Amino acid sequence: MLYRLAVMPVPCRIALPLRVLLASSMVWVGGCTLIGQKTFNRHAGDPPQVVIPPPPPVEVRHVPPLIEIRAGTPQPQWQPDLKKAVAEALARKPNVLFTIVAAIPDALSPDAQAALLSRIVATDAQAVAAEVVHDGADPAQMEMTGMTDPGVDVPTIRIYVR
């Protein structure tokens, strides 16, 4: 039946008022806002904004060295303390890793740092490593490194255990 009404010709006397009514209603509808995705969320359809959170703060744990020796100290002064420390470390953990760190101040030029670090590692750090091996540690339990440290005023040999 609706189909018949849609196809049936409308008499002119009804069509004209119907057209006027429809035209006037379009003015009213033009004043309304259509409901869309931005009606309830004004940011809908906007491109996503990627928010990268800042990295978490790095927790620096200061692990105190097992023993610390100033470079240039005569061997008889640090040898008894090193022997005792190595014996205690090996008694607690037989497969302990000894890390020998040669630390120098970073206030020097890069060339001077390289020369000083190679001299300290070749002399003092090697002597400490040899003494650790002599005190009972296996050479495979040794690790040696050199670095600059802003907290050091004179070259220092540190021994860490893991």
KOLDREN-521780 format. One record per atom (N, C-alpha, C): atom name; x, y, z; residue in three letters; residue number from 1. Coordinates in nm, 3 decimals, m for minus. Layout:
REM KOLDREN-521780
{CA, {X, Y, Z}, Ala, NUM}
...
//
This chain:
REM KOLDREN-521780
{N, {0.081, m0.118, 0.000}, Met, 1}
{CA, {0.000, 0.000, 0.000}, Met, 1}
{C, {0.087, 0.127, 0.000}, Met, 1}
{N, {0.195, 0.124, 0.073}, Leu, 2}
{CA, {0.285, 0.240, 0.072}, Leu, 2}
{C, {0.343, 0.261, m0.066}, Leu, 2}
{N, {0.363, 0.151, m0.135}, Tyr, 3}
{CA, {0.417, 0.161, m0.269}, Tyr, 3}
{C, {0.320, 0.233, m0.362}, Tyr, 3}
{N, {0.196, 0.202, m0.344}, Arg, 4}
{CA, {0.093, 0.267, m0.426}, Arg, 4}
{C, {0.085, 0.416, m0.397}, Arg, 4}
{N, {0.103, 0.453, m0.270}, Leu, 5}
{CA, {0.097, 0.595, m0.236}, Leu, 5}
{C, {0.217, 0.669, m0.294}, Leu, 5}
{N, {0.331, 0.602, m0.298}, Ala, 6}
{CA, {0.451, 0.667, m0.348}, Ala, 6}
{C, {0.445, 0.690, m0.498}, Ala, 6}
{N, {0.381, 0.600, m0.570}, Val, 7}
{CA, {0.376, 0.613, m0.715}, Val, 7}
{C, {0.252, 0.686, m0.763}, Val, 7}
{N, {0.157, 0.697, m0.679}, Met, 8}
{CA, {0.033, 0.762, m0.722}, Met, 8}
{C, {0.059, 0.911, m0.741}, Met, 8}
{N, {0.007, 0.966, m0.849}, Pro, 9}
{CA, {0.024, 1.109, m0.868}, Pro, 9}
{C, {m0.054, 1.187, m0.763}, Pro, 9}
{N, {0.005, 1.294, m0.719}, Val, 10}
{CA, {m0.056, 1.377, m0.616}, Val, 10}
{C, {m0.122, 1.495, m0.688}, Val, 10}
{N, {m0.247, 1.526, m0.654}, Pro, 11}
{CA, {m0.312, 1.640, m0.719}, Pro, 11}
{C, {m0.238, 1.768, m0.687}, Pro, 11}
{N, {m0.241, 1.863, m0.776}, Cys, 12}
{CA, {m0.168, 1.989, m0.764}, Cys, 12}
{C, {m0.211, 2.068, m0.642}, Cys, 12}
{N, {m0.335, 2.063, m0.607}, Arg, 13}
{CA, {m0.378, 2.143, m0.493}, Arg, 13}
{C, {m0.323, 2.087, m0.362}, Arg, 13}
{N, {m0.282, 1.960, m0.359}, Ile, 14}
{CA, {m0.221, 1.905, m0.238}, Ile, 14}
{C, {m0.069, 1.916, m0.248}, Ile, 14}
{N, {m0.016, 1.909, m0.371}, Ala, 15}
{CA, {0.128, 1.908, m0.390}, Ala, 15}
{C, {0.192, 2.040, m0.352}, Ala, 15}
{N, {0.131, 2.150, m0.387}, Leu, 16}
{CA, {0.190, 2.280, m0.358}, Leu, 16}
{C, {0.200, 2.305, m0.208}, Leu, 16}
{N, {0.094, 2.286, m0.130}, Pro, 17}
{CA, {0.110, 2.307, 0.014}, Pro, 17}
{C, {0.210, 2.207, 0.076}, Pro, 17}
{N, {0.215, 2.087, 0.019}, Leu, 18}
{CA, {0.309, 1.987, 0.070}, Leu, 18}
{C, {0.453, 2.033, 0.044}, Leu, 18}
{N, {0.478, 2.090, m0.070}, Arg, 19}
{CA, {0.612, 2.140, m0.102}, Arg, 19}
{C, {0.648, 2.257, m0.012}, Arg, 19}
{N, {0.555, 2.346, 0.013}, Val, 20}
{CA, {0.581, 2.460, 0.100}, Val, 20}
{C, {0.611, 2.411, 0.242}, Val, 20}
{N, {0.533, 2.313, 0.287}, Leu, 21}
{CA, {0.555, 2.257, 0.421}, Leu, 21}
{C, {0.693, 2.192, 0.430}, Leu, 21}
{N, {0.732, 2.117, 0.330}, Leu, 22}
{CA, {0.863, 2.053, 0.331}, Leu, 22}
{C, {0.974, 2.157, 0.326}, Leu, 22}
{N, {0.961, 2.260, 0.246}, Ala, 23}
{CA, {1.063, 2.364, 0.234}, Ala, 23}
{C, {1.078, 2.439, 0.365}, Ala, 23}
{N, {0.969, 2.469, 0.432}, Ser, 24}
{CA, {0.978, 2.541, 0.559}, Ser, 24}
{C, {1.038, 2.453, 0.668}, Ser, 24}
{N, {1.012, 2.323, 0.661}, Ser, 25}
{CA, {1.068, 2.234, 0.762}, Ser, 25}
{C, {1.219, 2.218, 0.741}, Ser, 25}
{N, {1.269, 2.236, 0.619}, Met, 26}
{CA, {1.413, 2.227, 0.593}, Met, 26}
{C, {1.486, 2.343, 0.662}, Met, 26}
{N, {1.421, 2.457, 0.673}, Val, 27}
{CA, {1.481, 2.569, 0.744}, Val, 27}
{C, {1.498, 2.534, 0.891}, Val, 27}
{N, {1.400, 2.471, 0.948}, Trp, 28}
{CA, {1.409, 2.432, 1.089}, Trp, 28}
{C, {1.514, 2.324, 1.110}, Trp, 28}
{N, {1.519, 2.229, 1.019}, Val, 29}
{CA, {1.616, 2.120, 1.032}, Val, 29}
{C, {1.757, 2.176, 1.013}, Val, 29}
{N, {1.773, 2.278, 0.932}, Gly, 30}
{CA, {1.905, 2.338, 0.912}, Gly, 30}
{C, {1.960, 2.398, 1.039}, Gly, 30}
{N, {1.876, 2.440, 1.129}, Gly, 31}
{CA, {1.922, 2.498, 1.255}, Gly, 31}
{C, {1.962, 2.393, 1.357}, Gly, 31}
{N, {1.932, 2.268, 1.334}, Cys, 32}
{CA, {1.967, 2.160, 1.427}, Cys, 32}
{C, {2.102, 2.103, 1.390}, Cys, 32}
{N, {2.171, 2.053, 1.488}, Thr, 33}
{CA, {2.296, 1.983, 1.461}, Thr, 33}
{C, {2.268, 1.835, 1.456}, Thr, 33}
{N, {2.328, 1.774, 1.359}, Leu, 34}
{CA, {2.308, 1.631, 1.343}, Leu, 34}
{C, {2.390, 1.556, 1.448}, Leu, 34}
{N, {2.339, 1.444, 1.489}, Ile, 35}
{CA, {2.411, 1.362, 1.585}, Ile, 35}
{C, {2.516, 1.283, 1.510}, Ile, 35}
{N, {2.637, 1.296, 1.553}, Gly, 36}
{CA, {2.749, 1.225, 1.491}, Gly, 36}
{C, {2.845, 1.179, 1.598}, Gly, 36}
{N, {2.963, 1.132, 1.555}, Gln, 37}
{CA, {3.059, 1.080, 1.652}, Gln, 37}
{C, {3.119, 1.190, 1.739}, Gln, 37}
{N, {3.117, 1.315, 1.694}, Lys, 38}
{CA, {3.172, 1.425, 1.773}, Lys, 38}
{C, {3.069, 1.487, 1.867}, Lys, 38}
{N, {2.944, 1.439, 1.864}, Thr, 39}
{CA, {2.841, 1.492, 1.953}, Thr, 39}
{C, {2.875, 1.463, 2.098}, Thr, 39}
{N, {2.920, 1.343, 2.125}, Phe, 40}
{CA, {2.946, 1.302, 2.263}, Phe, 40}
{C, {3.095, 1.306, 2.298}, Phe, 40}
{N, {3.181, 1.305, 2.197}, Asn, 41}
{CA, {3.326, 1.312, 2.221}, Asn, 41}
{C, {3.385, 1.404, 2.116}, Asn, 41}
{N, {3.423, 1.524, 2.158}, Arg, 42}
{CA, {3.469, 1.621, 2.060}, Arg, 42}
{C, {3.604, 1.585, 1.999}, Arg, 42}
{N, {3.676, 1.489, 2.058}, His, 43}
{CA, {3.806, 1.447, 2.004}, His, 43}
{C, {3.795, 1.321, 1.919}, His, 43}
{N, {3.673, 1.273, 1.896}, Ala, 44}
{CA, {3.656, 1.153, 1.814}, Ala, 44}
{C, {3.697, 1.184, 1.671}, Ala, 44}
{N, {3.770, 1.093, 1.612}, Gly, 45}
{CA, {3.814, 1.111, 1.475}, Gly, 45}
{C, {3.944, 1.188, 1.463}, Gly, 45}
{N, {3.992, 1.249, 1.571}, Asp, 46}
{CA, {4.120, 1.319, 1.566}, Asp, 46}
{C, {4.231, 1.216, 1.557}, Asp, 46}
{N, {4.342, 1.250, 1.493}, Pro, 47}
{CA, {4.452, 1.154, 1.488}, Pro, 47}
{C, {4.507, 1.132, 1.630}, Pro, 47}
{N, {4.551, 1.011, 1.659}, Pro, 48}
{CA, {4.599, 0.983, 1.795}, Pro, 48}
{C, {4.728, 1.059, 1.825}, Pro, 48}
{N, {4.740, 1.102, 1.947}, Gln, 49}
{CA, {4.862, 1.169, 1.992}, Gln, 49}
{C, {4.942, 1.068, 2.073}, Gln, 49}
{N, {5.060, 1.038, 2.024}, Val, 50}
{CA, {5.145, 0.941, 2.091}, Val, 50}
{C, {5.215, 1.010, 2.207}, Val, 50}
{N, {5.194, 0.956, 2.324}, Val, 51}
{CA, {5.258, 1.010, 2.444}, Val, 51}
{C, {5.364, 0.910, 2.488}, Val, 51}
{N, {5.487, 0.951, 2.479}, Ile, 52}
{CA, {5.597, 0.864, 2.521}, Ile, 52}
{C, {5.634, 0.903, 2.663}, Ile, 52}
{N, {5.615, 0.812, 2.757}, Pro, 53}
{CA, {5.649, 0.847, 2.895}, Pro, 53}
{C, {5.800, 0.859, 2.910}, Pro, 53}
{N, {5.845, 0.942, 3.000}, Pro, 54}
{CA, {5.990, 0.953, 3.021}, Pro, 54}
{C, {6.044, 0.822, 3.077}, Pro, 54}
{N, {6.168, 0.792, 3.047}, Pro, 55}
{CA, {6.223, 0.667, 3.099}, Pro, 55}
{C, {6.230, 0.672, 3.251}, Pro, 55}
{N, {6.216, 0.558, 3.314}, Pro, 56}
{CA, {6.224, 0.557, 3.460}, Pro, 56}
{C, {6.364, 0.596, 3.505}, Pro, 56}
{N, {6.376, 0.657, 3.619}, Pro, 57}
{CA, {6.508, 0.698, 3.665}, Pro, 57}
{C, {6.596, 0.575, 3.688}, Pro, 57}
{N, {6.720, 0.590, 3.652}, Val, 58}
{CA, {6.815, 0.480, 3.668}, Val, 58}
{C, {6.861, 0.476, 3.813}, Val, 58}
{N, {6.846, 0.360, 3.869}, Glu, 59}
{CA, {6.887, 0.345, 4.007}, Glu, 59}
{C, {7.034, 0.304, 4.009}, Glu, 59}
{N, {7.117, 0.394, 4.057}, Val, 60}
{CA, {7.260, 0.366, 4.064}, Val, 60}
{C, {7.291, 0.314, 4.203}, Val, 60}
{N, {7.330, 0.188, 4.203}, Arg, 61}
{CA, {7.366, 0.130, 4.332}, Arg, 61}
{C, {7.517, 0.138, 4.346}, Arg, 61}
{N, {7.560, 0.199, 4.450}, His, 62}
{CA, {7.703, 0.207, 4.475}, His, 62}
{C, {7.743, 0.086, 4.558}, His, 62}
{N, {7.816, m0.003, 4.494}, Val, 63}
{CA, {7.865, m0.121, 4.562}, Val, 63}
{C, {8.006, m0.091, 4.609}, Val, 63}
{N, {8.029, m0.100, 4.739}, Pro, 64}
{CA, {8.164, m0.070, 4.786}, Pro, 64}
{C, {8.262, m0.179, 4.742}, Pro, 64}
{N, {8.384, m0.141, 4.712}, Pro, 65}
{CA, {8.482, m0.242, 4.672}, Pro, 65}
{C, {8.524, m0.328, 4.791}, Pro, 65}
{N, {8.571, m0.446, 4.759}, Leu, 66}
{CA, {8.625, m0.534, 4.863}, Leu, 66}
{C, {8.747, m0.470, 4.926}, Leu, 66}
{N, {8.831, m0.416, 4.843}, Ile, 67}
{CA, {8.950, m0.344, 4.891}, Ile, 67}
{C, {8.986, m0.238, 4.787}, Ile, 67}
{N, {9.044, m0.129, 4.834}, Glu, 68}
{CA, {9.082, m0.019, 4.746}, Glu, 68}
{C, {9.227, 0.016, 4.776}, Glu, 68}
{N, {9.309, 0.021, 4.671}, Ile, 69}
{CA, {9.452, 0.046, 4.687}, Ile, 69}
{C, {9.487, 0.166, 4.601}, Ile, 69}
{N, {9.554, 0.263, 4.660}, Arg, 70}
{CA, {9.601, 0.378, 4.582}, Arg, 70}
{C, {9.720, 0.335, 4.499}, Arg, 70}
{N, {9.720, 0.377, 4.374}, Ala, 71}
{CA, {9.830, 0.340, 4.284}, Ala, 71}
{C, {9.961, 0.399, 4.336}, Ala, 71}
{N, {10.066, 0.321, 4.328}, Gly, 72}
{CA, {10.197, 0.366, 4.375}, Gly, 72}
{C, {10.226, 0.327, 4.518}, Gly, 72}
{N, {10.129, 0.268, 4.587}, Thr, 73}
{CA, {10.151, 0.223, 4.725}, Thr, 73}
{C, {10.243, 0.100, 4.721}, Thr, 73}
{N, {10.345, 0.095, 4.806}, Pro, 74}
{CA, {10.434, m0.020, 4.805}, Pro, 74}
{C, {10.358, m0.149, 4.838}, Pro, 74}
{N, {10.399, m0.259, 4.776}, Gln, 75}
{CA, {10.330, m0.386, 4.790}, Gln, 75}
{C, {10.325, m0.437, 4.933}, Gln, 75}
{N, {10.429, m0.423, 5.014}, Pro, 76}
{CA, {10.419, m0.473, 5.152}, Pro, 76}
{C, {10.309, m0.406, 5.236}, Pro, 76}
{N, {10.265, m0.286, 5.196}, Gln, 77}
{CA, {10.161, m0.216, 5.272}, Gln, 77}
{C, {10.021, m0.273, 5.244}, Gln, 77}
{N, {9.993, m0.315, 5.122}, Trp, 78}
{CA, {9.859, m0.364, 5.089}, Trp, 78}
{C, {9.850, m0.515, 5.077}, Trp, 78}
{N, {9.963, m0.585, 5.073}, Gln, 79}
{CA, {9.963, m0.730, 5.053}, Gln, 79}
{C, {9.893, m0.807, 5.165}, Gln, 79}
{N, {9.915, m0.778, 5.294}, Pro, 80}
{CA, {9.845, m0.855, 5.399}, Pro, 80}
{C, {9.693, m0.835, 5.397}, Pro, 80}
{N, {9.650, m0.712, 5.375}, Asp, 81}
{CA, {9.506, m0.685, 5.369}, Asp, 81}
{C, {9.441, m0.755, 5.250}, Asp, 81}
{N, {9.509, m0.756, 5.136}, Leu, 82}
{CA, {9.457, m0.822, 5.017}, Leu, 82}
{C, {9.450, m0.973, 5.038}, Leu, 82}
{N, {9.550, m1.030, 5.101}, Lys, 83}
{CA, {9.552, m1.174, 5.126}, Lys, 83}
{C, {9.434, m1.214, 5.215}, Lys, 83}
{N, {9.409, m1.135, 5.318}, Lys, 84}
{CA, {9.298, m1.162, 5.410}, Lys, 84}
{C, {9.164, m1.149, 5.337}, Lys, 84}
{N, {9.147, m1.045, 5.256}, Ala, 85}
{CA, {9.021, m1.022, 5.185}, Ala, 85}
{C, {8.995, m1.131, 5.082}, Ala, 85}
{N, {9.098, m1.174, 5.011}, Val, 86}
{CA, {9.081, m1.281, 4.911}, Val, 86}
{C, {9.045, m1.412, 4.980}, Val, 86}
{N, {9.109, m1.441, 5.092}, Ala, 87}
{CA, {9.080, m1.565, 5.165}, Ala, 87}
{C, {8.935, m1.565, 5.215}, Ala, 87}
{N, {8.887, m1.452, 5.267}, Glu, 88}
{CA, {8.748, m1.443, 5.315}, Glu, 88}
{C, {8.649, m1.458, 5.199}, Glu, 88}
{N, {8.679, m1.395, 5.086}, Ala, 89}
{CA, {8.589, m1.403, 4.970}, Ala, 89}
{C, {8.581, m1.545, 4.916}, Ala, 89}
{N, {8.693, m1.613, 4.909}, Leu, 90}
{CA, {8.695, m1.751, 4.860}, Leu, 90}
{C, {8.629, m1.846, 4.960}, Leu, 90}
{N, {8.638, m1.815, 5.090}, Ala, 91}
{CA, {8.573, m1.900, 5.191}, Ala, 91}
{C, {8.421, m1.888, 5.181}, Ala, 91}
{N, {8.370, m1.769, 5.151}, Arg, 92}
{CA, {8.225, m1.749, 5.140}, Arg, 92}
{C, {8.170, m1.807, 5.010}, Arg, 92}
{N, {8.244, m1.789, 4.901}, Lys, 93}
{CA, {8.196, m1.835, 4.770}, Lys, 93}
{C, {8.318, m1.882, 4.690}, Lys, 93}
{N, {8.336, m2.010, 4.674}, Pro, 94}
{CA, {8.456, m2.060, 4.607}, Pro, 94}
{C, {8.469, m2.018, 4.460}, Pro, 94}
{N, {8.358, m1.995, 4.392}, Asn, 95}
{CA, {8.366, m1.954, 4.250}, Asn, 95}
{C, {8.344, m1.804, 4.232}, Asn, 95}
{N, {8.391, m1.725, 4.327}, Val, 96}
{CA, {8.373, m1.580, 4.323}, Val, 96}
{C, {8.451, m1.521, 4.205}, Val, 96}
{N, {8.398, m1.413, 4.149}, Leu, 97}
{CA, {8.465, m1.343, 4.039}, Leu, 97}
{C, {8.525, m1.215, 4.096}, Leu, 97}
{N, {8.655, m1.201, 4.080}, Phe, 98}
{CA, {8.725, m1.081, 4.125}, Phe, 98}
{C, {8.736, m0.985, 4.007}, Phe, 98}
{N, {8.681, m0.867, 4.024}, Thr, 99}
{CA, {8.689, m0.763, 3.920}, Thr, 99}
{C, {8.785, m0.656, 3.969}, Thr, 99}
{N, {8.895, m0.642, 3.898}, Ile, 100}
{CA, {8.996, m0.542, 3.933}, Ile, 100}
{C, {8.976, m0.423, 3.841}, Ile, 100}
{N, {8.949, m0.308, 3.902}, Val, 101}
{CA, {8.919, m0.186, 3.827}, Val, 101}
{C, {9.028, m0.083, 3.856}, Val, 101}
{N, {9.093, m0.039, 3.750}, Ala, 102}
{CA, {9.190, 0.070, 3.762}, Ala, 102}
{C, {9.116, 0.199, 3.731}, Ala, 102}
{N, {9.099, 0.285, 3.830}, Ala, 103}
{CA, {9.025, 0.410, 3.813}, Ala, 103}
{C, {9.121, 0.528, 3.818}, Ala, 103}
{N, {9.106, 0.618, 3.722}, Ile, 104}
{CA, {9.189, 0.739, 3.718}, Ile, 104}
{C, {9.097, 0.860, 3.714}, Ile, 104}
{N, {9.149, 0.980, 3.753}, Pro, 105}
{CA, {9.066, 1.100, 3.745}, Pro, 105}
{C, {9.035, 1.137, 3.600}, Pro, 105}
{N, {8.921, 1.199, 3.578}, Asp, 106}
{CA, {8.882, 1.234, 3.441}, Asp, 106}
{C, {8.914, 1.378, 3.405}, Asp, 106}
{N, {8.995, 1.445, 3.486}, Ala, 107}
{CA, {9.026, 1.585, 3.460}, Ala, 107}
{C, {9.138, 1.601, 3.356}, Ala, 107}
{N, {9.198, 1.494, 3.313}, Leu, 108}
{CA, {9.308, 1.500, 3.217}, Leu, 108}
{C, {9.257, 1.500, 3.074}, Leu, 108}
{N, {9.347, 1.529, 2.981}, Ser, 109}
{CA, {9.311, 1.521, 2.839}, Ser, 109}
{C, {9.297, 1.374, 2.800}, Ser, 109}
{N, {9.227, 1.344, 2.691}, Pro, 110}
{CA, {9.209, 1.204, 2.651}, Pro, 110}
{C, {9.341, 1.130, 2.627}, Pro, 110}
{N, {9.439, 1.198, 2.568}, Asp, 111}
{CA, {9.568, 1.132, 2.546}, Asp, 111}
{C, {9.639, 1.103, 2.678}, Asp, 111}
{N, {9.634, 1.198, 2.770}, Ala, 112}
{CA, {9.696, 1.178, 2.901}, Ala, 112}
{C, {9.623, 1.069, 2.979}, Ala, 112}
{N, {9.491, 1.063, 2.966}, Gln, 113}
{CA, {9.415, 0.957, 3.033}, Gln, 113}
{C, {9.454, 0.820, 2.980}, Gln, 113}
{N, {9.467, 0.808, 2.848}, Ala, 114}
{CA, {9.504, 0.679, 2.789}, Ala, 114}
{C, {9.643, 0.636, 2.834}, Ala, 114}
{N, {9.737, 0.730, 2.836}, Ala, 115}
{CA, {9.874, 0.696, 2.878}, Ala, 115}
{C, {9.877, 0.656, 3.026}, Ala, 115}
{N, {9.808, 0.733, 3.110}, Leu, 116}
{CA, {9.807, 0.703, 3.253}, Leu, 116}
{C, {9.737, 0.571, 3.281}, Leu, 116}
{N, {9.626, 0.548, 3.214}, Leu, 117}
{CA, {9.550, 0.424, 3.236}, Leu, 117}
{C, {9.630, 0.302, 3.192}, Leu, 117}
{N, {9.697, 0.311, 3.078}, Ser, 118}
{CA, {9.777, 0.196, 3.034}, Ser, 118}
{C, {9.894, 0.172, 3.128}, Ser, 118}
{N, {9.953, 0.277, 3.183}, Arg, 119}
{CA, {10.063, 0.260, 3.278}, Arg, 119}
{C, {10.015, 0.199, 3.408}, Arg, 119}
{N, {9.900, 0.246, 3.459}, Ile, 120}
{CA, {9.846, 0.196, 3.586}, Ile, 120}
{C, {9.805, 0.049, 3.572}, Ile, 120}
{N, {9.742, 0.014, 3.460}, Val, 121}
{CA, {9.700, m0.125, 3.440}, Val, 121}
{C, {9.822, m0.215, 3.426}, Val, 121}
{N, {9.923, m0.169, 3.352}, Ala, 122}
{CA, {10.042, m0.252, 3.329}, Ala, 122}
{C, {10.125, m0.272, 3.455}, Ala, 122}
{N, {10.123, m0.177, 3.545}, Thr, 123}
{CA, {10.208, m0.189, 3.664}, Thr, 123}
{C, {10.128, m0.231, 3.787}, Thr, 123}
{N, {10.050, m0.141, 3.840}, Asp, 124}
{CA, {9.982, m0.164, 3.968}, Asp, 124}
{C, {9.871, m0.269, 3.958}, Asp, 124}
{N, {9.785, m0.259, 3.857}, Ala, 125}
{CA, {9.673, m0.353, 3.846}, Ala, 125}
{C, {9.723, m0.495, 3.818}, Ala, 125}
{N, {9.827, m0.508, 3.736}, Gln, 126}
{CA, {9.883, m0.640, 3.710}, Gln, 126}
{C, {9.946, m0.699, 3.836}, Gln, 126}
{N, {10.010, m0.616, 3.918}, Ala, 127}
{CA, {10.068, m0.664, 4.043}, Ala, 127}
{C, {9.958, m0.711, 4.139}, Ala, 127}
{N, {9.848, m0.637, 4.145}, Val, 128}
{CA, {9.737, m0.677, 4.232}, Val, 128}
{C, {9.676, m0.807, 4.182}, Val, 128}
{N, {9.658, m0.820, 4.050}, Ala, 129}
{CA, {9.601, m0.942, 3.993}, Ala, 129}
{C, {9.691, m1.062, 4.021}, Ala, 129}
{N, {9.820, m1.044, 4.007}, Ala, 130}
{CA, {9.913, m1.153, 4.036}, Ala, 130}
{C, {9.906, m1.194, 4.183}, Ala, 130}
{N, {9.890, m1.098, 4.269}, Glu, 131}
{CA, {9.882, m1.128, 4.412}, Glu, 131}
{C, {9.751, m1.200, 4.446}, Glu, 131}
{N, {9.641, m1.163, 4.379}, Val, 132}
{CA, {9.512, m1.231, 4.401}, Val, 132}
{C, {9.524, m1.377, 4.358}, Val, 132}
{N, {9.589, m1.403, 4.246}, Val, 133}
{CA, {9.610, m1.540, 4.199}, Val, 133}
{C, {9.702, m1.615, 4.297}, Val, 133}
{N, {9.805, m1.547, 4.346}, His, 134}
{CA, {9.897, m1.607, 4.443}, His, 134}
{C, {9.826, m1.642, 4.574}, His, 134}
{N, {9.723, m1.565, 4.608}, Asp, 135}
{CA, {9.650, m1.588, 4.733}, Asp, 135}
{C, {9.545, m1.698, 4.722}, Asp, 135}
{N, {9.531, m1.761, 4.606}, Gly, 136}
{CA, {9.443, m1.876, 4.596}, Gly, 136}
{C, {9.334, m1.868, 4.492}, Gly, 136}
{N, {9.318, m1.759, 4.425}, Ala, 137}
{CA, {9.214, m1.749, 4.322}, Ala, 137}
{C, {9.265, m1.807, 4.190}, Ala, 137}
{N, {9.176, m1.865, 4.114}, Asp, 138}
{CA, {9.209, m1.917, 3.982}, Asp, 138}
{C, {9.217, m1.801, 3.883}, Asp, 138}
{N, {9.307, m1.805, 3.785}, Pro, 139}
{CA, {9.312, m1.694, 3.687}, Pro, 139}
{C, {9.180, m1.676, 3.611}, Pro, 139}
{N, {9.099, m1.782, 3.600}, Ala, 140}
{CA, {8.970, m1.769, 3.533}, Ala, 140}
{C, {8.870, m1.690, 3.617}, Ala, 140}
{N, {8.901, m1.669, 3.743}, Gln, 141}
{CA, {8.814, m1.592, 3.832}, Gln, 141}
{C, {8.850, m1.444, 3.833}, Gln, 141}
{N, {8.929, m1.401, 3.737}, Met, 142}
{CA, {8.978, m1.263, 3.733}, Met, 142}
{C, {8.914, m1.188, 3.617}, Met, 142}
{N, {8.888, m1.061, 3.640}, Glu, 143}
{CA, {8.838, m0.972, 3.536}, Glu, 143}
{C, {8.903, m0.837, 3.563}, Glu, 143}
{N, {8.960, m0.777, 3.460}, Met, 144}
{CA, {9.030, m0.651, 3.481}, Met, 144}
{C, {8.977, m0.547, 3.384}, Met, 144}
{N, {8.957, m0.427, 3.434}, Thr, 145}
{CA, {8.908, m0.317, 3.350}, Thr, 145}
{C, {8.970, m0.186, 3.398}, Thr, 145}
{N, {8.970, m0.089, 3.310}, Gly, 146}
{CA, {9.019, 0.044, 3.343}, Gly, 146}
{C, {8.913, 0.146, 3.307}, Gly, 146}
{N, {8.904, 0.253, 3.385}, Met, 147}
{CA, {8.801, 0.353, 3.361}, Met, 147}
{C, {8.839, 0.486, 3.425}, Met, 147}
{N, {8.773, 0.591, 3.380}, Thr, 148}
{CA, {8.788, 0.720, 3.447}, Thr, 148}
{C, {8.674, 0.735, 3.547}, Thr, 148}
{N, {8.703, 0.804, 3.654}, Asp, 149}
{CA, {8.602, 0.822, 3.760}, Asp, 149}
{C, {8.614, 0.965, 3.811}, Asp, 149}
{N, {8.506, 1.044, 3.804}, Pro, 150}
{CA, {8.515, 1.182, 3.852}, Pro, 150}
{C, {8.533, 1.192, 4.002}, Pro, 150}
{N, {8.503, 1.086, 4.076}, Gly, 151}
{CA, {8.516, 1.089, 4.221}, Gly, 151}
{C, {8.656, 1.052, 4.271}, Gly, 151}
{N, {8.748, 1.031, 4.180}, Val, 152}
{CA, {8.884, 0.989, 4.217}, Val, 152}
{C, {8.978, 1.106, 4.194}, Val, 152}
{N, {9.063, 1.135, 4.292}, Asp, 153}
{CA, {9.160, 1.243, 4.273}, Asp, 153}
{C, {9.299, 1.189, 4.239}, Asp, 153}
{N, {9.330, 1.065, 4.278}, Val, 154}
{CA, {9.456, 0.999, 4.241}, Val, 154}
{C, {9.421, 0.862, 4.184}, Val, 154}
{N, {9.506, 0.806, 4.099}, Pro, 155}
{CA, {9.477, 0.672, 4.043}, Pro, 155}
{C, {9.460, 0.569, 4.155}, Pro, 155}
{N, {9.360, 0.485, 4.139}, Thr, 156}
{CA, {9.322, 0.390, 4.243}, Thr, 156}
{C, {9.291, 0.254, 4.179}, Thr, 156}
{N, {9.327, 0.147, 4.251}, Ile, 157}
{CA, {9.294, 0.011, 4.209}, Ile, 157}
{C, {9.187, m0.039, 4.305}, Ile, 157}
{N, {9.072, m0.076, 4.249}, Arg, 158}
{CA, {8.961, m0.128, 4.331}, Arg, 158}
{C, {8.937, m0.274, 4.296}, Arg, 158}
{N, {8.904, m0.354, 4.397}, Ile, 159}
{CA, {8.873, m0.494, 4.373}, Ile, 159}
{C, {8.730, m0.517, 4.419}, Ile, 159}
{N, {8.647, m0.559, 4.323}, Tyr, 160}
{CA, {8.506, m0.592, 4.351}, Tyr, 160}
{C, {8.490, m0.743, 4.341}, Tyr, 160}
{N, {8.392, m0.796, 4.413}, Val, 161}
{CA, {8.363, m0.939, 4.404}, Val, 161}
{C, {8.217, m0.958, 4.365}, Val, 161}
{N, {8.192, m1.065, 4.288}, Arg, 162}
{CA, {8.057, m1.103, 4.250}, Arg, 162}
{C, {8.041, m1.251, 4.270}, Arg, 162}
//
